[in-house]
Amino acid sequence: MKNTSKLLLCLLAAIGSSVVGAAYPERSIRLVVPFATGGTSEIVARSVASMLTTSLGQSVYVDNKPGGAGNIAMEEVKRASPDGYTLMLGHVGTLAVNPALFGKKLPYDPNKDFAPVTLVAKVPNVIAVSERSQYKTLGDLVADAKKNPGKINYGSAGNGSAGHLAMEYFCSEAGIDLVHVPYKGSGPMLTDLIGGQIQATFNGLPSLMGQIKGNALRPLAVGSLDRSKVLPSVPTIAESGYKGFETSQWYGIIVPAGTPQPIIDKLAQEIVKGLKSKEDSKKMLEDGAVLVGDTPAQFASFIKSEQRRWAKVVEKAKITVD
């Protein structure tokens, strides 16, 4: 009798889950981005929002919530109803770097408070300078930095941002001392870089591509192990004398823990389908993103491997957000 009751409960749960998945979505969906407008995150988020709006038949809108190295938005979304109507743009910073940077002060647990949906894209980080800069190669920048320690400024989208971490990692490997100037987003940082108020950046390629194409910025090196298909003449940092060096940004969709699995599976399925569409993914590809689209389980495994990798980087480079 007990076994019969358990079987009935399992059957009812399965039926309930399938109904939840079939009915979803019945209203608009919010996609929260933990950074300011104007950067790589916005390009990726708006591409995903557009493809989901088309495939799900409901509006998916982007809601930027910058601040606290992404922690403010993450803390808000972890408290959101786990019903599939609040999505989060997960990022190497918020999911892999911040646990190492903030430790017990982190206001969320990336593995317990969220459920992975799919890894959307990997994005090469690029060291770039103004087109008017004296630096023609990465070697030029490093040589000048060694002659003038603490006198060359680089900008990032903010304290604890991927660009901040990437450049501190490189400085540690190159043995140089650059001064970090944090901005509230990539947009104002790039304005100052082009204008000469700061001398360099190590930012995600999509946020730089427009200015590179417009001859306002000069890329010196890419942080990925392989050269970018959209910048084939730009060397990698690894081939510029720093063997094994690699740092890329990546973006994926996550939801609050407790979101029904059928909804997670449906979102993953539709995003993966959209990434295979040349029209839906055109903007990301043109700006140098490498599209992925994996399963929730694969994304979860990837996040944990990145947490281990960045914990070592943060410790070795002695990176802090103070």
KETIDO-311340 format. One record per residue (C-alpha): residue number from 1; x, y, z. Coordinates in nm, 2 decimals, always signed. Layout:
BEGIN
    i      xx      yy      zz
  NUM       X       Y       Z
...
This chain:
BEGIN
    i      xx      yy      zz
    1   +0.00   +0.00   +0.00
    2   +0.28   +0.24   +0.09
    3   +0.46   +0.16   -0.24
    4   +0.14   +0.23   -0.43
    5   +0.10   +0.56   -0.26
    6   +0.46   +0.66   -0.34
    7   +0.41   +0.56   -0.70
    8   +0.09   +0.77   -0.72
    9   +0.27   +1.07   -0.57
   10   +0.56   +1.04   -0.82
   11   +0.31   +1.01   -1.11
   12   +0.12   +1.32   -0.99
   13   +0.45   +1.51   -0.96
   14   +0.56   +1.41   -1.30
   15   +0.22   +1.52   -1.45
   16   +0.24   +1.85   -1.26
   17   +0.59   +1.92   -1.39
   18   +0.49   +1.85   -1.75
   19   +0.19   +2.09   -1.71
   20   +0.42   +2.36   -1.57
   21   +0.66   +2.32   -1.87
   22   +0.38   +2.32   -2.12
   23   +0.21   +2.63   -1.99
   24   +0.53   +2.83   -1.95
   25   +0.56   +3.12   -2.03
   26   +0.23   +3.30   -1.99
   27   +0.37   +3.65   -1.94
   28   +0.68   +3.86   -2.00
   29   +1.02   +3.75   -1.86
   30   +1.29   +3.96   -1.70
   31   +1.65   +3.90   -1.79
   32   +1.87   +4.07   -1.52
   33   +2.22   +4.19   -1.62
   34   +2.45   +4.26   -1.32
   35   +2.64   +4.53   -1.51
   36   +2.58   +4.88   -1.66
   37   +2.47   +4.92   -2.02
   38   +2.72   +4.95   -2.30
   39   +2.94   +4.65   -2.25
   40   +2.98   +4.29   -2.37
   41   +2.71   +4.17   -2.12
   42   +2.45   +4.39   -2.29
   43   +2.53   +4.26   -2.64
   44   +2.50   +3.90   -2.52
   45   +2.19   +3.96   -2.30
   46   +2.00   +4.15   -2.58
   47   +2.08   +3.87   -2.83
   48   +1.94   +3.61   -2.59
   49   +1.64   +3.82   -2.50
   50   +1.56   +3.86   -2.87
   51   +1.58   +3.49   -2.96
   52   +1.37   +3.39   -2.66
   53   +1.11   +3.66   -2.73
   54   +1.07   +3.51   -3.08
   55   +1.07   +3.14   -2.98
   56   +0.86   +3.16   -2.66
   57   +0.61   +3.41   -2.79
   58   +0.64   +3.63   -2.48
   59   +0.85   +3.95   -2.43
   60   +1.18   +3.90   -2.27
   61   +1.33   +4.23   -2.15
   62   +1.67   +4.32   -2.02
   63   +1.70   +4.48   -1.68
   64   +2.05   +4.62   -1.60
   65   +2.13   +4.62   -1.22
   66   +2.49   +4.73   -1.19
   67   +2.70   +4.76   -0.87
   68   +2.91   +4.57   -0.62
   69   +3.10   +4.37   -0.89
   70   +2.76   +4.21   -0.98
   71   +2.68   +4.11   -0.62
   72   +2.38   +4.35   -0.59
   73   +2.20   +4.19   -0.88
   74   +2.29   +3.83   -0.78
   75   +2.16   +3.89   -0.43
   76   +1.83   +4.03   -0.57
   77   +1.78   +3.74   -0.82
   78   +1.85   +3.47   -0.56
   79   +1.54   +3.60   -0.37
   80   +1.32   +3.61   -0.68
   81   +1.04   +3.36   -0.72
   82   +1.18   +3.04   -0.89
   83   +0.91   +3.04   -1.15
   84   +1.10   +3.10   -1.47
   85   +1.00   +3.47   -1.50
   86   +1.33   +3.60   -1.37
   87   +1.65   +3.50   -1.55
   88   +2.00   +3.61   -1.48
   89   +2.30   +3.66   -1.71
   90   +2.56   +3.46   -1.53
   91   +2.92   +3.57   -1.58
   92   +3.28   +3.45   -1.51
   93   +3.30   +3.73   -1.25
   94   +2.98   +3.66   -1.05
   95   +3.00   +3.28   -1.07
   96   +3.37   +3.20   -1.07
   97   +3.58   +3.50   -0.96
   98   +3.37   +3.66   -0.68
   99   +3.37   +3.35   -0.46
  100   +3.75   +3.38   -0.45
  101   +3.76   +3.75   -0.42
  102   +3.49   +3.80   -0.15
  103   +3.50   +3.47   +0.04
  104   +3.25   +3.46   +0.33
  105   +3.14   +3.82   +0.25
  106   +2.98   +3.71   -0.07
  107   +2.60   +3.76   -0.03
  108   +2.51   +3.45   -0.23
  109   +2.63   +3.10   -0.30
  110   +2.67   +3.06   -0.68
  111   +2.62   +2.68   -0.66
  112   +2.34   +2.66   -0.41
  113   +2.13   +2.98   -0.48
  114   +2.11   +2.94   -0.86
  115   +2.05   +2.67   -1.12
  116   +2.25   +2.67   -1.45
  117   +2.05   +2.68   -1.78
  118   +2.32   +2.70   -2.05
  119   +2.66   +2.85   -2.13
  120   +2.58   +3.10   -2.41
  121   +2.92   +3.23   -2.52
  122   +3.29   +3.27   -2.45
  123   +3.44   +3.60   -2.53
  124   +3.82   +3.67   -2.57
  125   +3.95   +3.95   -2.35
  126   +4.16   +4.20   -2.55
  127   +4.43   +4.44   -2.44
  128   +4.37   +4.75   -2.63
  129   +4.49   +5.11   -2.64
  130   +4.39   +5.43   -2.82
  131   +4.48   +5.44   -3.19
  132   +4.68   +5.75   -3.11
  133   +4.88   +5.56   -2.84
  134   +5.26   +5.52   -2.87
  135   +5.22   +5.15   -2.80
  136   +5.22   +4.95   -3.12
  137   +5.27   +4.61   -2.96
  138   +5.21   +4.44   -2.62
  139   +5.59   +4.45   -2.58
  140   +5.59   +4.83   -2.61
  141   +5.33   +4.86   -2.33
  142   +5.52   +4.62   -2.10
  143   +5.86   +4.79   -2.17
  144   +5.72   +5.13   -2.09
  145   +5.55   +5.00   -1.77
  146   +5.88   +4.86   -1.65
  147   +6.05   +5.19   -1.70
  148   +5.76   +5.38   -1.54
  149   +5.61   +5.16   -1.27
  150   +5.28   +5.30   -1.12
  151   +5.25   +5.57   -1.39
  152   +5.04   +5.40   -1.66
  153   +4.66   +5.38   -1.60
  154   +4.43   +5.11   -1.73
  155   +4.05   +5.12   -1.71
  156   +3.79   +4.86   -1.64
  157   +3.41   +4.84   -1.61
  158   +3.45   +4.84   -1.23
  159   +3.62   +4.69   -0.92
  160   +3.61   +4.31   -0.95
  161   +3.50   +4.32   -1.31
  162   +3.64   +4.07   -1.55
  163   +3.86   +4.33   -1.71
  164   +4.00   +4.43   -1.37
  165   +4.09   +4.07   -1.29
  166   +4.23   +4.00   -1.64
  167   +4.47   +4.29   -1.63
  168   +4.58   +4.22   -1.27
  169   +4.65   +3.86   -1.37
  170   +4.85   +3.98   -1.67
  171   +5.05   +4.24   -1.46
  172   +5.14   +3.95   -1.22
  173   +5.26   +3.74   -1.51
  174   +5.45   +4.02   -1.68
  175   +5.60   +4.17   -1.36
  176   +5.46   +4.52   -1.42
  177   +5.27   +4.77   -1.21
  178   +4.98   +4.94   -1.37
  179   +4.73   +5.17   -1.19
  180   +4.37   +5.05   -1.20
  181   +4.10   +5.31   -1.27
  182   +3.75   +5.16   -1.22
  183   +3.45   +5.30   -1.41
  184   +3.08   +5.24   -1.38
  185   +3.05   +5.03   -1.69
  186   +3.25   +4.99   -2.01
  187   +3.09   +5.28   -2.20
  188   +3.24   +5.57   -2.00
  189   +3.57   +5.38   -1.97
  190   +3.60   +5.35   -2.35
  191   +3.53   +5.72   -2.39
  192   +3.82   +5.80   -2.17
  193   +4.05   +5.54   -2.33
  194   +3.99   +5.69   -2.68
  195   +4.03   +6.04   -2.54
  196   +4.37   +5.95   -2.38
  197   +4.27   +6.00   -2.01
  198   +4.37   +5.64   -1.95
  199   +4.63   +5.44   -2.15
  200   +4.49   +5.08   -2.18
  201   +4.22   +4.83   -2.10
  202   +4.18   +4.45   -2.10
  203   +3.81   +4.42   -2.19
  204   +3.58   +4.17   -2.36
  205   +3.61   +4.19   -2.74
  206   +3.24   +4.26   -2.83
  207   +3.25   +4.58   -2.63
  208   +3.56   +4.69   -2.82
  209   +3.49   +4.57   -3.17
  210   +3.30   +4.88   -3.29
  211   +3.58   +5.11   -3.19
  212   +3.84   +4.88   -3.34
  213   +3.65   +4.87   -3.67
  214   +3.62   +5.24   -3.65
  215   +4.00   +5.28   -3.60
  216   +3.95   +5.45   -3.26
  217   +4.12   +5.16   -3.07
  218   +4.42   +4.95   -3.14
  219   +4.42   +4.58   -3.02
  220   +4.76   +4.47   -2.89
  221   +4.69   +4.11   -2.79
  222   +4.40   +3.87   -2.72
  223   +4.38   +3.67   -2.40
  224   +4.23   +3.35   -2.55
  225   +4.46   +3.06   -2.63
  226   +4.37   +3.08   -3.00
  227   +4.36   +3.40   -3.22
  228   +4.02   +3.55   -3.27
  229   +3.85   +3.48   -3.60
  230   +3.75   +3.84   -3.63
  231   +4.10   +3.97   -3.54
  232   +4.32   +3.71   -3.71
  233   +4.63   +3.94   -3.73
  234   +4.63   +4.02   -3.36
  235   +4.86   +3.78   -3.16
  236   +4.76   +3.60   -2.84
  237   +4.92   +3.69   -2.51
  238   +5.06   +3.34   -2.50
  239   +5.24   +3.37   -2.83
  240   +5.36   +3.72   -2.72
  241   +5.60   +3.57   -2.47
  242   +5.37   +3.45   -2.19
  243   +5.33   +3.08   -2.25
  244   +5.01   +2.92   -2.13
  245   +4.85   +3.26   -2.04
  246   +4.47   +3.25   -2.10
  247   +4.18   +3.46   -1.98
  248   +3.84   +3.49   -2.14
  249   +3.50   +3.61   -2.03
  250   +3.20   +3.39   -2.06
  251   +2.83   +3.44   -2.02
  252   +2.55   +3.20   -1.95
  253   +2.19   +3.20   -1.83
  254   +2.10   +3.10   -1.47
  255   +1.78   +3.10   -1.27
  256   +1.70   +3.10   -0.90
  257   +1.74   +2.77   -0.73
  258   +1.41   +2.57   -0.71
  259   +1.30   +2.67   -1.06
  260   +1.11   +2.36   -1.20
  261   +1.33   +2.14   -1.42
  262   +1.09   +2.14   -1.72
  263   +1.12   +2.52   -1.73
  264   +1.50   +2.51   -1.71
  265   +1.51   +2.24   -1.99
  266   +1.27   +2.45   -2.21
  267   +1.48   +2.76   -2.17
  268   +1.80   +2.57   -2.25
  269   +1.64   +2.41   -2.55
  270   +1.52   +2.74   -2.70
  271   +1.85   +2.92   -2.63
  272   +2.06   +2.64   -2.79
  273   +1.82   +2.65   -3.09
  274   +1.86   +3.03   -3.12
  275   +2.24   +3.01   -3.10
  276   +2.23   +2.78   -3.41
  277   +2.04   +3.05   -3.60
  278   +2.27   +3.28   -3.80
  279   +2.02   +3.56   -3.77
  280   +1.96   +3.54   -3.40
  281   +2.33   +3.51   -3.32
  282   +2.46   +3.75   -3.59
  283   +2.56   +4.04   -3.36
  284   +2.75   +3.82   -3.11
  285   +2.94   +3.64   -3.39
  286   +3.03   +3.97   -3.56
  287   +3.17   +4.11   -3.24
  288   +3.40   +3.80   -3.18
  289   +3.20   +3.59   -2.94
  290   +3.24   +3.21   -2.95
  291   +2.90   +3.05   -2.92
  292   +2.85   +2.75   -2.70
  293   +2.50   +2.63   -2.60
  294   +2.53   +2.33   -2.37
  295   +2.32   +2.14   -2.12
  296   +2.24   +2.25   -1.76
  297   +2.46   +1.97   -1.63
  298   +2.75   +2.06   -1.86
  299   +2.72   +2.43   -1.76
  300   +2.72   +2.34   -1.39
  301   +3.04   +2.13   -1.44
  302   +3.20   +2.42   -1.63
  303   +3.12   +2.67   -1.36
  304   +3.29   +2.45   -1.09
  305   +3.60   +2.41   -1.30
  306   +3.62   +2.78   -1.36
  307   +3.58   +2.84   -0.98
  308   +3.88   +2.62   -0.92
  309   +4.09   +2.80   -1.19
  310   +4.01   +3.15   -1.07
  311   +4.07   +3.07   -0.71
  312   +4.43   +2.99   -0.80
  313   +4.47   +3.30   -1.02
  314   +4.33   +3.53   -0.74
  315   +4.56   +3.38   -0.49
  316   +4.87   +3.38   -0.71
  317   +4.82   +3.74   -0.83
  318   +4.71   +3.86   -0.49
  319   +4.41   +4.04   -0.64
  320   +4.18   +4.24   -0.41
  321   +3.88   +4.47   -0.47
  322   +3.99   +4.73   -0.22
